[in-house]
Amino acid sequence: MSAEENKALFLKFFDDVWAGRYEDPDDPGYRPWIDEIRAAFPDLTVIADQVLAAEGDHVVIMFTGTGTHQGDFLGIPASGEPVTFRGTTVARLENGKIVDEFACTEKMGSVMLRQTL
């Protein structure tokens, strides 16, 4: 696939995962993690801010998440406060499938402590 096709595929995957629309019976591991975040931040929105690179088999994006801390998360009780976090993710695709992804985000616990204290 071309870099542009990989970019479109990964952006759709990214949007579907954070909107709760993505299901993969071969890789259910992400689901508990997403469900835990969504339970703590039911109004969570995560958007791809910028595609930094789409070259060959790799796509790199920067993203921002916003939501209201309405449930316990990482041992931090709900504060009712808004939270914003940012990150970057790198995906490698082969034959139209995401075969590897690495994300680096601000630690949500640290962000929440800074924003809610």
C-alpha positions in Angstrom: 0.0 0.0 0.0 1.1 3.6 -0.5 2.0 5.9 2.3 -1.2 7.9 1.7 -3.3 4.7 1.9 -1.5 3.7 5.1 -2.1 7.2 6.5 -5.9 6.9 5.8 -6.1 3.4 7.2 -4.3 4.4 10.5 -6.3 7.6 11.0 -9.5 5.6 10.6 -8.3 3.0 13.1 -7.3 5.7 15.5 -10.7 7.4 15.3 -12.6 4.2 15.5 -10.7 3.0 18.6 -11.2 6.2 20.6 -14.8 6.4 19.5 -15.5 2.9 20.7 -16.3 1.6 17.2 -13.3 -0.7 16.6 -13.5 -4.5 17.4 -10.8 -6.9 16.5 -11.4 -10.5 17.7 -7.7 -11.3 17.0 -6.5 -8.6 19.3 -8.9 -7.9 22.2 -6.1 -6.7 24.5 -6.6 -3.0 24.0 -10.3 -3.2 25.0 -10.0 -3.4 28.8 -7.5 -0.5 28.7 -9.9 1.7 26.6 -12.9 0.7 28.7 -10.9 1.7 31.9 -10.1 5.1 30.5 -13.7 5.6 29.2 -15.2 4.7 32.6 -13.1 7.4 34.2 -13.6 9.9 31.4 -17.0 9.1 29.8 -16.9 12.3 27.7 -13.4 11.6 26.4 -12.5 12.9 23.0 -9.1 12.0 21.4 -8.3 13.6 18.1 -5.3 13.3 15.7 -3.9 16.9 15.6 -1.3 16.4 13.0 0.2 13.7 10.8 3.9 14.2 11.3 5.0 11.6 8.8 3.5 9.0 6.4 6.4 7.3 4.8 6.6 3.8 3.5 5.0 1.5 6.0 5.1 4.0 8.9 2.6 6.7 10.0 3.4 9.1 12.9 0.7 11.3 14.4 0.4 13.8 17.3 -2.9 13.7 19.2 -4.8 15.4 22.0 -7.3 14.0 24.4 -9.8 15.9 26.5 -12.4 14.8 29.0 -13.8 15.2 32.5 -12.4 13.1 35.3 -15.7 11.5 36.5 -14.4 8.1 37.7 -11.4 6.6 39.5 -8.4 6.3 37.3 -4.9 4.9 38.2 -5.9 5.2 41.9 -6.9 8.8 41.6 -10.5 9.4 42.7 -12.8 11.3 40.4 -12.3 15.1 40.6 -15.0 16.3 38.3 -12.3 18.5 36.7 -11.5 18.7 32.9 -8.2 17.0 31.8 -6.2 17.4 28.6 -3.3 15.1 27.6 -1.1 15.0 24.4 0.9 12.3 22.8 2.5 10.9 19.7 2.0 7.5 18.2 3.9 5.6 15.5 2.3 2.8 13.5 3.8 0.3 11.1 1.5 -1.3 8.6 1.9 -4.3 6.3 -0.6 -5.3 3.6 -3.3 -3.0 4.9 -3.0 -4.1 8.6 -1.4 -2.4 11.6 1.3 -4.8 12.8 3.0 -2.6 15.4 2.1 0.6 17.2 4.1 2.6 19.8 2.5 5.5 21.6 4.2 8.0 23.9 1.8 10.1 26.0 1.9 12.4 29.0 1.3 10.3 32.0 -2.4 10.9 32.6 -2.0 10.5 36.4 0.6 13.3 36.4 -1.6 15.5 34.1 -4.6 14.9 36.4 -2.7 15.8 39.5 -1.4 19.0 37.9 -4.8 19.9 36.6 -6.9 19.0 39.5 -4.9 20.0 42.6 
